[in-house]
Amino acid sequence: MVSDNAGLIARKDVFMGKRLTQIATRTGDDGTTGLGDNTRVPKHHLRVQAMGDVDELNSHIGLLMCEPLPQEVRELLIDVQHQLFNLGGELSIPGFELLKDAAVLQLDQALEVHNATLPRLQEFILPAGTRAAAQAHVCRTVARRAERAVVALGAQDALKDTPRQYLNRLSDLMFVLSRVLNRYRTDGTVGDDVYWKSEKMAKAAQE
């Protein structure tokens, strides 16, 4: 007996197969798009917005991976891209689950490992520095937007907690990785964060 989930996967495979063999289907010309369960919704639907933000986030991570990165960071981001694809698939099929709790745990572990290598923050930092670090900050902000979109969707439709938690944790991780990447140099030198020049904080330090 085929389970309901297996049936959904099968229908999704058929759907995706059609989409991949004919990229310009013209089915969206009326302002609607098809979900993985073969229903159609307006392109401004909260579910579609969430899917789009997750897709954009994944694309920005792909751009980050074009930069020189520590091997352990590259391997982590490769897995993140796969998990975000799972998340997009889950969002595309109402009631379906692809993203597992273990994915959130992996981010928690990565946060602990990479944050332990960094000095404690004494001031706010700017989203700047090396190109890789700046792109990690872009990923951080897009992850926050994707999280907001998932929260908005969850207020309308029933969603698992895992997608929201994963995006929340991923944004935190991208902040930490931006600091890691500002210190990473292929020539052996060590960089630093770019600190916000707060007049109020500078005045307090002089008193």
HUFENWO-V416832 format. One record per run of one state. SS is the DSSP state (H for helix, E for strand, - for the rest). FROM is the first residue (numbers start at 0). TO is the last residue. If there is no record, write none. Layout:
<<SS/FROM/TO> <SS/FROM/TO>>
This chain:
<<-/0/2> <H/3/20> <-/21/30> <E/31/33> <-/34/38> <E/39/41> <-/42/44> <H/45/63> <-/64/69> <H/70/91> <-/92/99> <H/100/114> <-/115/123> <E/124/124> <-/125/129> <H/130/153> <-/154/159> <H/160/182> <-/183/193> <E/194/194> <-/195/197> <H/198/205> <-/206/206>>
